[in-house]
Amino acid sequence: MSSTDDTAISTPVDIQEPKGTDGVRSQTSLEPKPPVTTKQWLLVLSAFVVFLNTWGILLTFGVFQTYYEQVLLPDRTASDIAWISTVSAFMMLFSGLITGTLFDYGYLRPLLFWGSLLEVFGLMMVSLSTKYYQLFLAQGICTGLGGGMLYIPAIAAAAAGLQQFRRAKFIGLIASATGIGGVIYPIMFRRLVSPLGFPWTVRVIAFTMFGTFLMSYLTLIYKPQKNSLVRPLIDKAAFTDAGFLLLVLAGFFCSMAYYMPILYLPSFAESKIPGFSAQNTDLAFYLVSIANGTSVVGRLIAGAIATAIGPTETATLAAASSSIILFLWIIVKSKTRMIVWTVFWGLASSVIVAMPGAMVPLFCPSLQVIGTRTGMFWAGVGIGVLIGCPVAGVLIDVKAAEIHWWQLQVFAGAIMTAGTLSFIYPVIQVRKTR
């Protein structure tokens, strides 16, 4: 994409630097680093709001899952209900194959505008829903499509508009909005659902999202220049790039495991941990906010670590740590252990979803395919999310007399381990090019 004063996505300063023998642009320590421009700050702010209202809402579904199981849809299994959120996540991520390419064509502004309206409209329809199919269409399909029009273009814009040497740090800052949304929205739901009822609770959340989206609109004062070069929805060259393919595979496996604790933590605590269901009903719901709150810290720390050692290496370490934490979930038997485990899970797992925006550009031959390859990567992640939680729901039956939580815990740990192993070759490849 060209870099002009009228473009919202200004080409990073280091794009014109000479390449070394390995074909990778470098910025030596002797060269002065350019300051962050106003356009770049506006892109970061806009992407921050998008993360707040896309991933932030998705990570809130744990409280929706429990409410649906206990109140709104008591005749449905956990696996049935999990399909609502996983389809929403799949629609949001897999649609990146199309929205990423539309971003490459220069349609950032209409994507963010219509996507935000569609997401808010979907939640408004959720507030009117009482049947499973209504919730599936409104929260699963409509909200997911809206999020898909927002998420991939926003992160691709931020990645394309930031120099490589500061990309990881700022994308870590952007990703912290996920945790903030994941703290605010579950608490709003829990505190409002009793006095206001479910319909008005969801409407309040939707109005809050709309208000923050208005702030995001104000940042879109620069119109990106449309690129007339016709590009396919899929970059065929990516299928010959072993590093990129294994990066996608790593994202697929990690995403299968990542969403399981967020979705099932309240149910696990209420059914398995003494003291949660009887004396501390609210605390079971707040576990989602605790995990998401600590994830804010994790994402901010991840940005600093990734700047020092690299985003791919940082994600690999986080995946390995998350694997260990998931296996340790089996020994969680008390309220104290549950809270401590949730804190560590939030810290480690958040790094995995914070790094792709900085990782994927490292496996792109040029800025012109950042949107396309970002969409391809998140499509793989979307398939993982779609499969993971319903499978986990089959492994457990929250309405059974005895719930075999260990099956979910071992499955999640094994899948996360597979993701960790898949990261090894991409790390080797990216380190060779430095």
C-alpha positions in Angstrom: 0.0 0.0 0.0 1.4 3.4 -0.8 2.4 5.9 1.8 0.9 9.3 1.2 -0.3 12.0 3.6 -3.9 11.0 2.8 -3.5 7.4 3.8 -4.5 6.0 7.1 -2.1 3.2 6.8 1.3 4.9 6.4 4.0 2.6 5.1 6.5 2.0 7.9 9.7 4.0 7.7 11.9 1.0 7.5 10.2 -0.3 4.3 12.7 1.5 2.1 15.7 0.3 3.9 18.2 -1.9 2.0 17.9 -5.6 2.5 20.7 -7.8 3.7 21.8 -11.0 2.0 19.0 -12.8 3.7 16.4 -10.6 2.2 15.2 -9.2 5.5 15.0 -5.5 6.2 17.1 -4.4 9.1 17.3 -1.3 11.2 20.7 -0.8 12.8 21.2 0.6 16.3 23.1 3.6 14.7 20.0 4.8 12.8 17.7 7.2 14.7 14.3 5.7 15.3 11.5 7.9 13.9 8.8 9.1 16.4 5.3 7.6 16.5 3.1 9.7 14.2 -0.4 10.9 14.9 -1.7 8.6 12.2 -0.1 5.6 13.9 -1.5 6.5 17.3 -5.0 6.8 15.8 -4.7 3.4 14.2 -3.6 1.9 17.5 -6.6 3.6 19.3 -9.0 2.3 16.7 -7.6 -1.2 16.9 -7.7 -1.0 20.7 -11.5 -0.3 20.6 -12.0 -3.1 18.1 -10.2 -5.6 20.3 -12.3 -4.4 23.3 -15.5 -5.2 21.6 -14.7 -8.3 19.6 -12.4 -10.5 21.6 -13.6 -8.8 24.8 -17.2 -10.0 24.1 -16.0 -13.5 23.0 -14.1 -13.9 26.3 -17.3 -12.9 28.1 -19.2 -15.9 26.8 -18.3 -18.0 29.9 -20.9 -16.1 31.9 -23.4 -16.4 29.0 -22.7 -20.1 28.9 -23.4 -20.6 32.5 -26.5 -18.4 32.4 -27.9 -20.3 29.4 -27.2 -23.7 31.0 -28.9 -22.7 34.3 -31.7 -20.3 33.3 -32.4 -19.6 29.6 -31.7 -23.0 28.0 -31.8 -25.6 30.8 -32.8 -28.3 28.4 -29.7 -27.9 26.2 -26.4 -29.7 26.8 -23.1 -27.8 27.4 -21.9 -28.8 23.9 -25.0 -27.4 22.3 -24.6 -24.1 24.0 -20.9 -24.0 23.3 -21.7 -24.0 19.5 -23.1 -20.5 19.9 -19.8 -18.9 21.0 -17.6 -21.1 18.9 -19.5 -20.4 15.7 -19.3 -16.7 16.6 -15.6 -16.9 17.0 -15.3 -19.0 13.8 -17.3 -16.4 11.8 -15.2 -13.6 13.2 -11.9 -15.3 12.4 -12.6 -17.3 9.3 -14.2 -14.3 7.5 -10.7 -12.8 7.6 -10.0 -14.6 4.4 -12.4 -12.1 2.8 -12.0 -9.1 5.0 -8.2 -9.3 5.0 -8.2 -9.0 1.2 -10.8 -6.2 1.3 -8.4 -4.4 3.7 -5.6 -4.9 1.1 -7.9 -3.2 -1.4 -8.3 -0.2 0.9 -11.7 -0.8 2.3 -10.8 -0.3 6.0 -13.3 2.4 6.8 -16.5 0.7 5.4 -15.4 -2.6 7.0 -15.1 -1.0 10.5 -18.3 1.1 10.1 -20.6 -1.7 8.9 -19.0 -4.4 11.1 -19.5 -2.4 14.3 -23.2 -1.8 13.4 -23.7 -5.5 12.7 -22.1 -6.5 15.9 -24.3 -4.1 18.0 -27.4 -5.2 16.1 -26.6 -8.8 16.8 -26.5 -8.2 20.5 -29.7 -6.2 20.4 -31.3 -9.3 18.8 -29.8 -11.5 21.6 -31.7 -9.3 24.1 -35.0 -10.3 22.3 -34.1 -14.0 22.0 -35.6 -16.8 24.1 -35.0 -19.9 21.9 -31.8 -21.7 21.0 -32.0 -21.0 17.3 -32.6 -17.3 17.9 -29.5 -17.0 20.1 -27.5 -19.1 17.6 -28.5 -16.7 14.7 -28.1 -13.5 16.7 -25.0 -14.2 18.9 -23.4 -16.9 16.8 -23.9 -15.7 13.2 -24.7 -12.0 13.3 -22.3 -10.9 16.0 -19.6 -13.2 14.6 -19.9 -11.7 11.1 -19.7 -8.2 12.5 -16.6 -9.0 14.5 -15.1 -10.5 11.4 -15.5 -7.3 9.5 -13.7 -5.5 12.4 -11.0 -7.7 13.8 -8.8 -8.7 10.9 -8.8 -5.3 9.1 -8.0 -3.5 12.4 -5.1 -5.6 13.4 -3.8 -5.7 9.8 -4.0 -1.9 9.6 -2.0 -1.6 12.9 0.6 -4.1 11.8 1.0 -2.4 8.4 1.2 1.0 9.8 3.9 0.3 12.5 7.6 -0.1 12.0 8.8 -3.6 12.7 11.0 -2.6 15.6 8.0 -1.2 17.5 5.2 -3.5 16.1 5.3 -6.1 18.9 5.2 -3.6 21.7 2.2 -1.7 20.3 0.3 -4.8 19.3 0.7 -6.0 22.8 -0.8 -2.7 23.9 -3.7 -3.2 21.5 -4.3 -6.7 22.6 -4.6 -5.6 26.2 -8.0 -4.3 25.3 -9.1 -7.9 25.0 -8.5 -8.4 28.7 -10.1 -5.1 29.6 -13.3 -6.0 27.7 -13.1 -9.4 29.2 -13.1 -7.8 32.7 -15.7 -5.1 32.2 -18.4 -7.1 30.3 -18.7 -10.1 32.6 -18.9 -7.9 35.6 -21.6 -5.8 33.9 -23.5 -8.9 33.1 -23.3 -10.3 36.6 -24.2 -7.1 38.3 -27.0 -6.1 36.0 -28.8 -9.4 35.2 -30.6 -9.6 38.6 -31.9 -6.1 38.8 -32.5 -5.4 35.1 -33.1 -8.9 33.7 -31.3 -10.6 30.8 -32.8 -8.5 27.9 -31.8 -5.1 29.3 -28.5 -6.4 30.6 -27.5 -7.3 27.0 -28.9 -4.0 25.7 -26.7 -2.1 28.1 -23.7 -4.0 26.9 -24.6 -3.3 23.3 -25.1 0.5 24.0 -21.7 0.5 25.7 -20.1 -1.1 22.7 -21.8 1.4 20.4 -20.5 4.3 22.4 -16.9 3.0 22.3 -17.2 2.4 18.5 -18.2 6.0 18.1 -14.9 7.0 19.6 -13.2 4.6 17.1 -15.0 6.3 14.2 -13.4 9.5 15.1 -9.9 8.0 14.5 -10.8 7.2 10.9 -10.1 10.7 9.6 -7.6 9.5 7.1 -8.8 7.6 4.1 -6.6 4.7 3.0 -5.7 4.8 -0.7 -7.4 2.0 -2.6 -5.0 -0.5 -4.3 -6.1 -1.3 -7.9 -3.9 -4.4 -8.0 -6.2 -7.5 -8.1 -5.2 -10.1 -5.5 -6.8 -13.4 -4.7 -8.5 -14.2 -1.4 -5.7 -16.7 -0.6 -2.0 -16.1 -1.2 -1.0 -19.3 -3.0 2.7 -18.7 -2.3 1.9 -19.2 1.4 1.3 -22.9 0.7 5.0 -23.3 -0.2 6.2 -21.5 2.9 6.7 -24.2 5.5 7.3 -21.7 8.3 4.0 -19.9 7.7 2.0 -23.2 7.3 3.4 -24.5 10.7 2.6 -21.1 12.2 -1.0 -21.5 11.1 -1.0 -25.1 12.5 0.3 -23.8 15.8 -2.4 -21.2 15.9 -5.0 -23.9 15.1 -3.9 -26.2 18.0 -3.5 -23.4 20.5 -6.9 -21.9 19.8 -8.6 -25.2 20.4 -7.3 -25.3 23.9 -7.3 -21.5 24.7 -11.0 -21.0 24.7 -11.9 -24.0 26.8 -11.1 -22.6 30.3 -12.7 -19.3 29.5 -15.9 -21.1 28.5 -16.1 -23.7 31.3 -14.4 -22.1 34.3 -17.7 -20.9 36.0 -19.3 -24.3 35.5 -16.2 -26.2 36.7 -15.9 -24.0 39.9 -19.6 -24.4 40.8 -19.6 -28.2 40.3 -16.1 -29.2 41.5 -14.7 -26.6 43.9 -16.1 -26.5 47.5 -17.4 -23.1 48.5 -18.2 -21.7 45.1 -21.8 -22.8 44.5 -23.0 -22.4 48.1 -21.2 -19.4 49.6 -19.6 -17.7 46.6 -21.9 -17.9 43.6 -20.7 -14.6 42.3 -17.1 -15.6 42.6 -17.5 -18.5 40.0 -18.7 -15.9 37.5 -15.9 -13.5 38.4 -13.3 -16.1 37.5 -13.7 -15.1 33.9 -13.0 -11.5 34.8 -10.0 -12.5 37.0 -8.5 -14.5 34.0 -9.2 -11.6 31.6 -7.9 -9.0 34.1 -4.6 -10.8 34.5 -4.4 -11.2 30.8 -4.1 -7.4 30.5 -0.8 -7.6 32.4 0.3 -10.6 30.4 -0.3 -8.9 27.1 1.6 -5.7 28.1 4.5 -7.8 29.4 4.4 -9.9 26.2 4.9 -6.8 24.1 8.1 -5.9 26.0 9.4 -9.4 25.9 8.7 -9.8 22.2 10.6 -6.6 21.5 13.6 -8.1 23.2 13.6 -11.7 21.9 11.0 -11.7 19.1 7.2 -12.3 18.9 7.4 -15.9 17.6 9.8 -16.9 20.4 7.6 -15.2 23.0 4.5 -17.0 21.7 6.3 -20.4 21.9 7.3 -19.9 25.5 3.8 -18.8 26.3 2.3 -21.9 24.6 4.7 -24.2 26.5 3.8 -22.5 29.8 0.1 -22.8 29.0 0.5 -26.5 28.4 1.9 -27.0 31.8 -0.8 -24.9 33.4 -3.5 -26.8 31.7 -2.2 -30.2 32.9 -1.9 -28.7 36.4 -5.6 -27.8 36.2 -6.2 -31.5 37.2 -4.9 -30.9 40.8 -7.1 -27.8 41.4 -9.3 -28.9 44.3 -9.8 -25.8 46.5 -11.0 -22.2 46.1 -7.5 -20.8 46.7 -5.9 -23.1 44.1 -8.7 -22.2 41.7 -8.1 -18.5 41.9 -4.3 -18.9 41.7 -4.6 -21.2 38.7 -6.9 -18.7 37.0 -4.4 -15.9 37.5 -1.5 -17.9 36.0 -3.7 -19.1 33.2 -4.7 -15.5 32.3 -1.1 -14.4 32.4 0.3 -17.2 30.2 -2.4 -17.8 27.7 -3.0 -14.1 26.9 0.4 -13.9 25.3 -0.5 -16.5 22.7 -3.4 -14.4 21.3 -1.4 -11.1 21.7 1.5 -12.1 19.4 0.0 -13.1 16.0 -0.4 -9.4 14.9 3.4 -9.1 15.3 4.3 -12.7 14.2 2.4 -12.9 10.9 4.1 -10.0 9.2 7.5 -11.7 9.8 6.2 -14.5 7.4 5.0 -12.1 4.7 7.3 -11.4 1.8 5.8 -7.9 1.4 3.4 -5.5 3.1 1.0 -6.1 0.2 0.0 -9.5 1.5 -0.2 -8.7 5.2 -4.0 -8.5 5.1 -4.3 -11.7 3.1 -1.9 -13.8 5.2 -3.3 -12.4 8.4 -6.8 -13.5 7.2 -5.4 -17.0 6.3 -3.8 -17.3 9.7 -6.9 -16.3 11.7 -9.0 -18.6 9.5 -6.9 -21.5 10.8 -7.4 -20.2 14.3 -11.2 -19.9 13.7 -11.4 -23.6 12.7 -9.6 -24.5 15.9 -12.0 -22.5 18.1 -14.9 -24.0 16.2 -13.8 -27.6 16.9 -12.3 -27.3 20.4 -15.1 -26.2 22.7 -17.9 -28.4 21.3 -15.5 -31.4 21.6 -14.8 -30.4 25.2 -18.6 -30.2 25.8 -18.9 -33.8 24.6 -16.2 -34.9 27.0 -18.1 -33.5 29.9 -21.8 -33.5 30.7 -22.6 -30.7 33.2 -26.0 -32.2 33.9 -24.6 -35.7 34.8 -24.4 -36.9 38.4 -20.6 -37.1 38.1 -18.8 -34.8 35.6 -15.4 -36.1 34.4 -13.6 -32.8 34.2 -10.2 -34.5 33.9 -11.0 -35.6 30.4 -11.4 -31.9 29.3 -8.3 -30.9 31.2 -6.0 -33.6 29.7 -7.4 -32.9 26.2 -6.8 -29.2 26.5 -3.2 -29.8 27.8 -2.4 -32.3 25.0 -3.7 -30.0 22.3 -1.8 -27.0 23.7 1.4 -29.1 23.7 0.8 -29.9 20.0 0.6 -26.2 19.4 3.9 -25.7 21.2 5.7 -28.2 19.1 4.3 -26.7 15.9 6.0 -23.4 16.8 9.5 -24.9 16.7 10.2 -24.7 13.0 8.7 -21.1 12.6 11.0 -20.0 15.4 14.0 -21.6 13.6 13.1 -20.0 10.3 12.6 -16.5 11.7 15.8 -16.7 13.7 17.8 -17.6 10.5 16.6 -14.5 8.8 17.9 -12.1 11.5 
